[in-house]
Amino acid sequence: MITLTPRAATKIQELQADAEEGQLLRVFVESGGCSGFQYGMSFDMAKDEDKQIESEGVTILMDDSSLAYMDGSTIDFDDGLQGKGFEIQNPNAESTCGCGKSFS
């Protein structure tokens, strides 16, 4: 299960309005970053093998591998003075890079 905060959901809905019709939010994990893995987010069309998760009125697409790394995570959005944009709190990460975009 992945949870969006209300702030993250609002920002995603704003961004989704500019995406192609039918595209949904894809959240994924890929090799890279300074800690071994990095998070990614994009708008994409659903694929047959995707898991679809609903949170705060937003449908999230995830592949099985990414979901295994991120199960139980919360995605927030911070647009304050020191805001980093989207922030992922992942209880499965052993360590997180200072930028918050990669983990191990």
Backbone atoms as SQL, in Angstrom:
CREATE TABLE atoms (id INTEGER PRIMARY KEY, chain TEXT, resi INTEGER, resn TEXT, atom TEXT, x REAL, y REAL, z REAL);
INSERT INTO atoms VALUES
  (1, 'A', 1, 'MET', 'N', 0.839, -1.181, 0.000),
  (2, 'A', 1, 'MET', 'CA', 0.000, 0.000, 0.000),
  (3, 'A', 1, 'MET', 'C', 0.886, 1.247, 0.000),
  (4, 'A', 2, 'ILE', 'N', 0.550, 2.186, -0.833),
  (5, 'A', 2, 'ILE', 'CA', 1.220, 3.476, -0.908),
  (6, 'A', 2, 'ILE', 'C', 0.176, 4.525, -0.539),
  (7, 'A', 3, 'THR', 'N', 0.564, 5.477, 0.278),
  (8, 'A', 3, 'THR', 'CA', -0.361, 6.511, 0.728),
  (9, 'A', 3, 'THR', 'C', 0.131, 7.876, 0.275),
  (10, 'A', 4, 'LEU', 'N', -0.781, 8.669, -0.252),
  (11, 'A', 4, 'LEU', 'CA', -0.479, 10.058, -0.582),
  (12, 'A', 4, 'LEU', 'C', -1.023, 10.956, 0.516),
  (13, 'A', 5, 'THR', 'N', -0.288, 12.002, 0.849),
  (14, 'A', 5, 'THR', 'CA', -0.837, 13.011, 1.744),
  (15, 'A', 5, 'THR', 'C', -1.772, 13.885, 0.914),
  (16, 'A', 6, 'PRO', 'N', -2.678, 14.611, 1.565),
  (17, 'A', 6, 'PRO', 'CA', -3.545, 15.516, 0.802),
  (18, 'A', 6, 'PRO', 'C', -2.759, 16.525, -0.047),
  (19, 'A', 7, 'ARG', 'N', -1.632, 17.040, 0.473),
  (20, 'A', 7, 'ARG', 'CA', -0.822, 17.991, -0.311),
  (21, 'A', 7, 'ARG', 'C', -0.257, 17.347, -1.565),
  (22, 'A', 8, 'ALA', 'N', 0.220, 16.104, -1.434),
  (23, 'A', 8, 'ALA', 'CA', 0.768, 15.402, -2.599),
  (24, 'A', 8, 'ALA', 'C', -0.331, 15.130, -3.624),
  (25, 'A', 9, 'ALA', 'N', -1.489, 14.692, -3.157),
  (26, 'A', 9, 'ALA', 'CA', -2.597, 14.402, -4.069),
  (27, 'A', 9, 'ALA', 'C', -3.023, 15.649, -4.828),
  (28, 'A', 10, 'THR', 'N', -3.100, 16.774, -4.151),
  (29, 'A', 10, 'THR', 'CA', -3.480, 18.023, -4.806),
  (30, 'A', 10, 'THR', 'C', -2.481, 18.393, -5.888),
  (31, 'A', 11, 'LYS', 'N', -1.195, 18.292, -5.595),
  (32, 'A', 11, 'LYS', 'CA', -0.160, 18.632, -6.580),
  (33, 'A', 11, 'LYS', 'C', -0.200, 17.665, -7.764),
  (34, 'A', 12, 'ILE', 'N', -0.384, 16.394, -7.492),
  (35, 'A', 12, 'ILE', 'CA', -0.442, 15.402, -8.567),
  (36, 'A', 12, 'ILE', 'C', -1.643, 15.677, -9.472),
  (37, 'A', 13, 'GLN', 'N', -2.779, 16.006, -8.887),
  (38, 'A', 13, 'GLN', 'CA', -3.963, 16.313, -9.689),
  (39, 'A', 13, 'GLN', 'C', -3.736, 17.549, -10.559),
  (40, 'A', 14, 'GLU', 'N', -3.015, 18.537, -10.039),
  (41, 'A', 14, 'GLU', 'CA', -2.671, 19.721, -10.837),
  (42, 'A', 14, 'GLU', 'C', -1.788, 19.330, -12.023),
  (43, 'A', 15, 'LEU', 'N', -0.771, 18.519, -11.763),
  (44, 'A', 15, 'LEU', 'CA', 0.149, 18.093, -12.817),
  (45, 'A', 15, 'LEU', 'C', -0.543, 17.174, -13.821),
  (46, 'A', 16, 'GLN', 'N', -1.441, 16.335, -13.324),
  (47, 'A', 16, 'GLN', 'CA', -2.134, 15.382, -14.188),
  (48, 'A', 16, 'GLN', 'C', -3.026, 16.097, -15.199),
  (49, 'A', 17, 'ALA', 'N', -3.487, 17.282, -14.861),
  (50, 'A', 17, 'ALA', 'CA', -4.338, 18.047, -15.777),
  (51, 'A', 17, 'ALA', 'C', -3.584, 18.386, -17.065),
  (52, 'A', 18, 'ASP', 'N', -2.252, 18.439, -17.005),
  (53, 'A', 18, 'ASP', 'CA', -1.431, 18.739, -18.179),
  (54, 'A', 18, 'ASP', 'C', -0.945, 17.482, -18.903),
  (55, 'A', 19, 'ALA', 'N', -1.191, 16.303, -18.310),
  (56, 'A', 19, 'ALA', 'CA', -0.755, 15.046, -18.925),
  (57, 'A', 19, 'ALA', 'C', -1.722, 14.663, -20.046),
  (58, 'A', 20, 'GLU', 'N', -1.290, 13.724, -20.876),
  (59, 'A', 20, 'GLU', 'CA', -2.161, 13.227, -21.934),
  (60, 'A', 20, 'GLU', 'C', -3.367, 12.530, -21.321),
  (61, 'A', 21, 'GLU', 'N', -4.485, 12.612, -21.997),
  (62, 'A', 21, 'GLU', 'CA', -5.715, 12.001, -21.503),
  (63, 'A', 21, 'GLU', 'C', -5.512, 10.501, -21.282),
  (64, 'A', 22, 'GLY', 'N', -5.967, 10.011, -20.152),
  (65, 'A', 22, 'GLY', 'CA', -5.867, 8.592, -19.824),
  (66, 'A', 22, 'GLY', 'C', -4.604, 8.210, -19.085),
  (67, 'A', 23, 'GLN', 'N', -3.653, 9.123, -18.978),
  (68, 'A', 23, 'GLN', 'CA', -2.418, 8.804, -18.259),
  (69, 'A', 23, 'GLN', 'C', -2.638, 8.932, -16.753),
  (70, 'A', 24, 'LEU', 'N', -1.997, 8.018, -16.026),
  (71, 'A', 24, 'LEU', 'CA', -2.082, 7.986, -14.571),
  (72, 'A', 24, 'LEU', 'C', -0.679, 8.142, -13.991),
  (73, 'A', 25, 'LEU', 'N', -0.617, 8.389, -12.708),
  (74, 'A', 25, 'LEU', 'CA', 0.674, 8.539, -12.036),
  (75, 'A', 25, 'LEU', 'C', 1.349, 7.179, -11.904),
  (76, 'A', 26, 'ARG', 'N', 2.582, 7.086, -12.387),
  (77, 'A', 26, 'ARG', 'CA', 3.392, 5.883, -12.193),
  (78, 'A', 26, 'ARG', 'C', 4.486, 6.225, -11.193),
  (79, 'A', 27, 'VAL', 'N', 4.609, 5.407, -10.161),
  (80, 'A', 27, 'VAL', 'CA', 5.675, 5.541, -9.173),
  (81, 'A', 27, 'VAL', 'C', 6.523, 4.280, -9.296),
  (82, 'A', 28, 'PHE', 'N', 7.840, 4.457, -9.367),
  (83, 'A', 28, 'PHE', 'CA', 8.700, 3.298, -9.594),
  (84, 'A', 28, 'PHE', 'C', 10.040, 3.445, -8.893),
  (85, 'A', 29, 'VAL', 'N', 10.730, 2.321, -8.787),
  (86, 'A', 29, 'VAL', 'CA', 12.076, 2.258, -8.230),
  (87, 'A', 29, 'VAL', 'C', 12.968, 1.705, -9.325),
  (88, 'A', 30, 'GLU', 'N', 14.142, 2.323, -9.492),
  (89, 'A', 30, 'GLU', 'CA', 15.107, 1.838, -10.477),
  (90, 'A', 30, 'GLU', 'C', 16.504, 1.902, -9.885),
  (91, 'A', 31, 'SER', 'N', 17.422, 1.137, -10.465),
  (92, 'A', 31, 'SER', 'CA', 18.809, 1.176, -10.016),
  (93, 'A', 31, 'SER', 'C', 19.389, 2.540, -10.326),
  (94, 'A', 32, 'GLY', 'N', 20.219, 3.038, -9.408),
  (95, 'A', 32, 'GLY', 'CA', 20.884, 4.315, -9.627),
  (96, 'A', 32, 'GLY', 'C', 20.845, 5.167, -8.389),
  (97, 'A', 33, 'GLY', 'N', 21.180, 6.411, -8.563),
  (98, 'A', 33, 'GLY', 'CA', 21.236, 7.326, -7.425),
  (99, 'A', 33, 'GLY', 'C', 22.483, 7.079, -6.611),
  (100, 'A', 34, 'CYS', 'N', 22.689, 7.885, -5.597),
  (101, 'A', 34, 'CYS', 'CA', 23.907, 7.767, -4.799),
  (102, 'A', 34, 'CYS', 'C', 23.802, 6.711, -3.706),
  (103, 'A', 35, 'SER', 'N', 22.626, 6.092, -3.542),
  (104, 'A', 35, 'SER', 'CA', 22.474, 5.080, -2.504),
  (105, 'A', 35, 'SER', 'C', 22.112, 3.704, -3.046),
  (106, 'A', 36, 'GLY', 'N', 22.083, 3.525, -4.355),
  (107, 'A', 36, 'GLY', 'CA', 21.823, 2.215, -4.941),
  (108, 'A', 36, 'GLY', 'C', 20.525, 2.127, -5.720),
  (109, 'A', 37, 'PHE', 'N', 19.455, 2.718, -5.194),
  (110, 'A', 37, 'PHE', 'CA', 18.171, 2.762, -5.876),
  (111, 'A', 37, 'PHE', 'C', 17.661, 4.190, -5.851),
  (112, 'A', 38, 'GLN', 'N', 16.825, 4.516, -6.833),
  (113, 'A', 38, 'GLN', 'CA', 16.230, 5.843, -6.828),
  (114, 'A', 38, 'GLN', 'C', 14.750, 5.743, -7.178),
  (115, 'A', 39, 'TYR', 'N', 13.995, 6.710, -6.664),
  (116, 'A', 39, 'TYR', 'CA', 12.567, 6.782, -6.929),
  (117, 'A', 39, 'TYR', 'C', 12.338, 7.533, -8.226),
  (118, 'A', 40, 'GLY', 'N', 11.252, 7.196, -8.884),
  (119, 'A', 40, 'GLY', 'CA', 10.842, 7.925, -10.069),
  (120, 'A', 40, 'GLY', 'C', 9.334, 8.075, -10.083),
  (121, 'A', 41, 'MET', 'N', 8.877, 9.137, -10.726),
  (122, 'A', 41, 'MET', 'CA', 7.452, 9.392, -10.884),
  (123, 'A', 41, 'MET', 'C', 7.246, 9.962, -12.279),
  (124, 'A', 42, 'SER', 'N', 6.198, 9.501, -12.946),
  (125, 'A', 42, 'SER', 'CA', 5.853, 10.019, -14.272),
  (126, 'A', 42, 'SER', 'C', 4.379, 9.737, -14.521),
  (127, 'A', 43, 'PHE', 'N', 3.873, 10.295, -15.594),
  (128, 'A', 43, 'PHE', 'CA', 2.518, 9.968, -16.013),
  (129, 'A', 43, 'PHE', 'C', 2.630, 8.998, -17.173),
  (130, 'A', 44, 'ASP', 'N', 1.803, 7.954, -17.126),
  (131, 'A', 44, 'ASP', 'CA', 1.934, 6.863, -18.086),
  (132, 'A', 44, 'ASP', 'C', 0.576, 6.183, -18.257),
  (133, 'A', 45, 'MET', 'N', 0.451, 5.431, -19.327),
  (134, 'A', 45, 'MET', 'CA', -0.742, 4.615, -19.537),
  (135, 'A', 45, 'MET', 'C', -0.584, 3.322, -18.746),
  (136, 'A', 46, 'ALA', 'N', -1.690, 2.799, -18.256),
  (137, 'A', 46, 'ALA', 'CA', -1.670, 1.549, -17.493),
  (138, 'A', 46, 'ALA', 'C', -1.278, 0.381, -18.395),
  (139, 'A', 47, 'LYS', 'N', -0.522, -0.559, -17.814),
  (140, 'A', 47, 'LYS', 'CA', -0.136, -1.795, -18.496),
  (141, 'A', 47, 'LYS', 'C', -0.829, -2.951, -17.784),
  (142, 'A', 48, 'ASP', 'N', -0.992, -4.058, -18.487),
  (143, 'A', 48, 'ASP', 'CA', -1.708, -5.204, -17.922),
  (144, 'A', 48, 'ASP', 'C', -1.109, -5.687, -16.603),
  (145, 'A', 49, 'GLU', 'N', 0.213, -5.632, -16.479),
  (146, 'A', 49, 'GLU', 'CA', 0.880, -6.170, -15.288),
  (147, 'A', 49, 'GLU', 'C', 0.924, -5.180, -14.116),
  (148, 'A', 50, 'ASP', 'N', 0.456, -3.962, -14.312),
  (149, 'A', 50, 'ASP', 'CA', 0.499, -2.947, -13.255),
  (150, 'A', 50, 'ASP', 'C', -0.469, -3.253, -12.122),
  (151, 'A', 51, 'LYS', 'N', -0.055, -2.882, -10.937),
  (152, 'A', 51, 'LYS', 'CA', -0.954, -2.811, -9.790),
  (153, 'A', 51, 'LYS', 'C', -1.492, -1.384, -9.775),
  (154, 'A', 52, 'GLN', 'N', -2.774, -1.236, -9.499),
  (155, 'A', 52, 'GLN', 'CA', -3.366, 0.091, -9.398),
  (156, 'A', 52, 'GLN', 'C', -3.786, 0.316, -7.958),
  (157, 'A', 53, 'ILE', 'N', -3.242, 1.364, -7.374),
  (158, 'A', 53, 'ILE', 'CA', -3.499, 1.702, -5.980),
  (159, 'A', 53, 'ILE', 'C', -4.209, 3.048, -5.952),
  (160, 'A', 54, 'GLU', 'N', -5.212, 3.169, -5.145),
  (161, 'A', 54, 'GLU', 'CA', -5.976, 4.407, -5.023),
  (162, 'A', 54, 'GLU', 'C', -5.644, 5.053, -3.679),
  (163, 'A', 55, 'SER', 'N', -5.306, 6.331, -3.703),
  (164, 'A', 55, 'SER', 'CA', -5.055, 7.076, -2.472),
  (165, 'A', 55, 'SER', 'C', -5.451, 8.526, -2.681),
  (166, 'A', 56, 'GLU', 'N', -6.265, 9.058, -1.801),
  (167, 'A', 56, 'GLU', 'CA', -6.686, 10.469, -1.856),
  (168, 'A', 56, 'GLU', 'C', -7.266, 10.844, -3.219),
  (169, 'A', 57, 'GLY', 'N', -7.952, 9.894, -3.870),
  (170, 'A', 57, 'GLY', 'CA', -8.576, 10.183, -5.154),
  (171, 'A', 57, 'GLY', 'C', -7.644, 10.109, -6.353),
  (172, 'A', 58, 'VAL', 'N', -6.407, 9.667, -6.144),
  (173, 'A', 58, 'VAL', 'CA', -5.426, 9.542, -7.219),
  (174, 'A', 58, 'VAL', 'C', -5.123, 8.058, -7.431),
  (175, 'A', 59, 'THR', 'N', -5.117, 7.630, -8.684),
  (176, 'A', 59, 'THR', 'CA', -4.733, 6.258, -9.015),
  (177, 'A', 59, 'THR', 'C', -3.240, 6.225, -9.284),
  (178, 'A', 60, 'ILE', 'N', -2.560, 5.307, -8.612),
  (179, 'A', 60, 'ILE', 'CA', -1.116, 5.144, -8.736),
  (180, 'A', 60, 'ILE', 'C', -0.844, 3.811, -9.422),
  (181, 'A', 61, 'LEU', 'N', -0.014, 3.834, -10.455),
  (182, 'A', 61, 'LEU', 'CA', 0.416, 2.617, -11.137),
  (183, 'A', 61, 'LEU', 'C', 1.765, 2.199, -10.585),
  (184, 'A', 62, 'MET', 'N', 1.918, 0.891, -10.309),
  (185, 'A', 62, 'MET', 'CA', 3.206, 0.377, -9.843),
  (186, 'A', 62, 'MET', 'C', 3.412, -1.031, -10.369),
  (187, 'A', 63, 'ASP', 'N', 4.669, -1.358, -10.685),
  (188, 'A', 63, 'ASP', 'CA', 4.996, -2.743, -11.027),
  (189, 'A', 63, 'ASP', 'C', 5.279, -3.488, -9.720),
  (190, 'A', 64, 'ASP', 'N', 5.248, -4.807, -9.767),
  (191, 'A', 64, 'ASP', 'CA', 5.410, -5.622, -8.558),
  (192, 'A', 64, 'ASP', 'C', 6.728, -5.358, -7.838),
  (193, 'A', 65, 'SER', 'N', 7.802, -5.216, -8.591),
  (194, 'A', 65, 'SER', 'CA', 9.122, -5.010, -7.993),
  (195, 'A', 65, 'SER', 'C', 9.178, -3.684, -7.222),
  (196, 'A', 66, 'SER', 'N', 8.688, -2.614, -7.831),
  (197, 'A', 66, 'SER', 'CA', 8.690, -1.311, -7.166),
  (198, 'A', 66, 'SER', 'C', 7.807, -1.333, -5.919),
  (199, 'A', 67, 'LEU', 'N', 6.664, -1.983, -6.028),
  (200, 'A', 67, 'LEU', 'CA', 5.757, -2.066, -4.885),
  (201, 'A', 67, 'LEU', 'C', 6.416, -2.805, -3.725),
  (202, 'A', 68, 'ALA', 'N', 7.187, -3.849, -4.025),
  (203, 'A', 68, 'ALA', 'CA', 7.875, -4.588, -2.962),
  (204, 'A', 68, 'ALA', 'C', 8.856, -3.691, -2.206),
  (205, 'A', 69, 'TYR', 'N', 9.572, -2.815, -2.928),
  (206, 'A', 69, 'TYR', 'CA', 10.508, -1.891, -2.288),
  (207, 'A', 69, 'TYR', 'C', 9.802, -0.779, -1.521),
  (208, 'A', 70, 'MET', 'N', 8.609, -0.409, -1.954),
  (209, 'A', 70, 'MET', 'CA', 7.967, 0.791, -1.412),
  (210, 'A', 70, 'MET', 'C', 6.723, 0.530, -0.580),
  (211, 'A', 71, 'ASP', 'N', 6.360, -0.731, -0.383),
  (212, 'A', 71, 'ASP', 'CA', 5.142, -1.040, 0.360),
  (213, 'A', 71, 'ASP', 'C', 5.162, -0.362, 1.725),
  (214, 'A', 72, 'GLY', 'N', 4.108, 0.341, 2.045),
  (215, 'A', 72, 'GLY', 'CA', 4.005, 1.041, 3.324),
  (216, 'A', 72, 'GLY', 'C', 4.505, 2.480, 3.272),
  (217, 'A', 73, 'SER', 'N', 4.941, 2.937, 2.108),
  (218, 'A', 73, 'SER', 'CA', 5.494, 4.289, 1.965),
  (219, 'A', 73, 'SER', 'C', 4.403, 5.354, 1.908),
  (220, 'A', 74, 'THR', 'N', 4.796, 6.562, 2.288),
  (221, 'A', 74, 'THR', 'CA', 3.941, 7.736, 2.195),
  (222, 'A', 74, 'THR', 'C', 4.631, 8.749, 1.297),
  (223, 'A', 75, 'ILE', 'N', 3.870, 9.328, 0.370),
  (224, 'A', 75, 'ILE', 'CA', 4.396, 10.361, -0.527),
  (225, 'A', 75, 'ILE', 'C', 3.766, 11.686, -0.123),
  (226, 'A', 76, 'ASP', 'N', 4.624, 12.665, 0.156),
  (227, 'A', 76, 'ASP', 'CA', 4.183, 13.998, 0.556),
  (228, 'A', 76, 'ASP', 'C', 4.713, 14.999, -0.472),
  (229, 'A', 77, 'PHE', 'N', 4.201, 16.215, -0.415),
  (230, 'A', 77, 'PHE', 'CA', 4.706, 17.291, -1.261),
  (231, 'A', 77, 'PHE', 'C', 4.951, 18.504, -0.388),
  (232, 'A', 78, 'ASP', 'N', 6.164, 19.051, -0.488),
  (233, 'A', 78, 'ASP', 'CA', 6.538, 20.216, 0.304),
  (234, 'A', 78, 'ASP', 'C', 6.933, 21.332, -0.649),
  (235, 'A', 79, 'ASP', 'N', 6.158, 22.415, -0.647),
  (236, 'A', 79, 'ASP', 'CA', 6.464, 23.536, -1.533),
  (237, 'A', 79, 'ASP', 'C', 6.847, 24.784, -0.747),
  (238, 'A', 80, 'GLY', 'N', 7.232, 24.580, 0.502),
  (239, 'A', 80, 'GLY', 'CA', 7.622, 25.709, 1.339),
  (240, 'A', 80, 'GLY', 'C', 8.955, 26.307, 0.917),
  (241, 'A', 81, 'LEU', 'N', 9.441, 27.244, 1.712),
  (242, 'A', 81, 'LEU', 'CA', 10.679, 27.949, 1.418),
  (243, 'A', 81, 'LEU', 'C', 11.854, 26.994, 1.193),
  (244, 'A', 82, 'GLN', 'N', 11.948, 25.969, 2.015),
  (245, 'A', 82, 'GLN', 'CA', 13.008, 24.976, 1.874),
  (246, 'A', 82, 'GLN', 'C', 12.480, 23.689, 1.240),
  (247, 'A', 83, 'GLY', 'N', 11.324, 23.752, 0.614),
  (248, 'A', 83, 'GLY', 'CA', 10.657, 22.581, 0.068),
  (249, 'A', 83, 'GLY', 'C', 11.482, 21.824, -0.950),
  (250, 'A', 84, 'LYS', 'N', 11.362, 20.521, -0.908),
  (251, 'A', 84, 'LYS', 'CA', 12.082, 19.643, -1.816),
  (252, 'A', 84, 'LYS', 'C', 11.179, 19.089, -2.904),
  (253, 'A', 85, 'GLY', 'N', 9.926, 19.489, -2.940),
  (254, 'A', 85, 'GLY', 'CA', 8.997, 18.886, -3.893),
  (255, 'A', 85, 'GLY', 'C', 8.407, 17.628, -3.285),
  (256, 'A', 86, 'PHE', 'N', 8.350, 16.550, -4.069),
  (257, 'A', 86, 'PHE', 'CA', 7.806, 15.293, -3.562),
  (258, 'A', 86, 'PHE', 'C', 8.831, 14.622, -2.661),
  (259, 'A', 87, 'GLU', 'N', 8.356, 14.145, -1.525),
  (260, 'A', 87, 'GLU', 'CA', 9.208, 13.457, -0.554),
  (261, 'A', 87, 'GLU', 'C', 8.569, 12.110, -0.250),
  (262, 'A', 88, 'ILE', 'N', 9.390, 11.076, -0.219),
  (263, 'A', 88, 'ILE', 'CA', 8.898, 9.724, 0.045),
  (264, 'A', 88, 'ILE', 'C', 9.463, 9.247, 1.367),
  (265, 'A', 89, 'GLN', 'N', 8.567, 8.893, 2.272),
  (266, 'A', 89, 'GLN', 'CA', 8.962, 8.279, 3.534),
  (267, 'A', 89, 'GLN', 'C', 8.753, 6.781, 3.373),
  (268, 'A', 90, 'ASN', 'N', 9.862, 6.051, 3.267),
  (269, 'A', 90, 'ASN', 'CA', 9.826, 4.620, 2.974),
  (270, 'A', 90, 'ASN', 'C', 10.333, 3.834, 4.179),
  (271, 'A', 91, 'PRO', 'N', 9.447, 3.082, 4.852),
  (272, 'A', 91, 'PRO', 'CA', 9.878, 2.315, 6.022),
  (273, 'A', 91, 'PRO', 'C', 10.803, 1.148, 5.664),
  (274, 'A', 92, 'ASN', 'N', 10.919, 0.803, 4.388),
  (275, 'A', 92, 'ASN', 'CA', 11.768, -0.313, 3.959),
  (276, 'A', 92, 'ASN', 'C', 13.192, 0.118, 3.635),
  (277, 'A', 93, 'ALA', 'N', 13.446, 1.420, 3.575),
  (278, 'A', 93, 'ALA', 'CA', 14.778, 1.922, 3.226),
  (279, 'A', 93, 'ALA', 'C', 15.706, 1.825, 4.434),
  (280, 'A', 94, 'GLU', 'N', 16.858, 1.210, 4.233),
  (281, 'A', 94, 'GLU', 'CA', 17.853, 1.117, 5.312),
  (282, 'A', 94, 'GLU', 'C', 18.569, 2.441, 5.493),
  (283, 'A', 95, 'SER', 'N', 18.807, 3.124, 4.385),
  (284, 'A', 95, 'SER', 'CA', 19.405, 4.461, 4.446),
  (285, 'A', 95, 'SER', 'C', 18.879, 5.271, 3.275),
  (286, 'A', 96, 'THR', 'N', 18.908, 6.579, 3.427),
  (287, 'A', 96, 'THR', 'CA', 18.410, 7.483, 2.391),
  (288, 'A', 96, 'THR', 'C', 19.465, 8.544, 2.122),
  (289, 'A', 97, 'CYS', 'N', 19.620, 8.889, 0.878),
  (290, 'A', 97, 'CYS', 'CA', 20.544, 9.939, 0.478),
  (291, 'A', 97, 'CYS', 'C', 20.042, 11.291, 1.005),
  (292, 'A', 98, 'GLY', 'N', 20.904, 12.248, 1.148),
  (293, 'A', 98, 'GLY', 'CA', 20.531, 13.572, 1.610),
  (294, 'A', 98, 'GLY', 'C', 19.510, 14.257, 0.726),
  (295, 'A', 99, 'CYS', 'N', 19.506, 13.911, -0.558),
  (296, 'A', 99, 'CYS', 'CA', 18.553, 14.531, -1.482),
  (297, 'A', 99, 'CYS', 'C', 17.162, 13.923, -1.319),
  (298, 'A', 100, 'GLY', 'N', 17.063, 12.747, -0.689),
  (299, 'A', 100, 'GLY', 'CA', 15.773, 12.090, -0.475),
  (300, 'A', 100, 'GLY', 'C', 15.247, 11.376, -1.692),
  (301, 'A', 101, 'LYS', 'N', 16.011, 11.332, -2.765),
  (302, 'A', 101, 'LYS', 'CA', 15.537, 10.697, -4.006),
  (303, 'A', 101, 'LYS', 'C', 16.133, 9.315, -4.226),
  (304, 'A', 102, 'SER', 'N', 17.092, 8.922, -3.402),
  (305, 'A', 102, 'SER', 'CA', 17.669, 7.587, -3.541),
  (306, 'A', 102, 'SER', 'C', 17.792, 6.934, -2.165),
  (307, 'A', 103, 'PHE', 'N', 17.886, 5.604, -2.185),
  (308, 'A', 103, 'PHE', 'CA', 17.910, 4.848, -0.934),
  (309, 'A', 103, 'PHE', 'C', 18.590, 3.512, -1.144),
  (310, 'A', 104, 'SER', 'N', 18.847, 2.839, -0.052),
  (311, 'A', 104, 'SER', 'CA', 19.375, 1.460, -0.119),
  (312, 'A', 104, 'SER', 'C', 18.598, 0.598, 0.865);
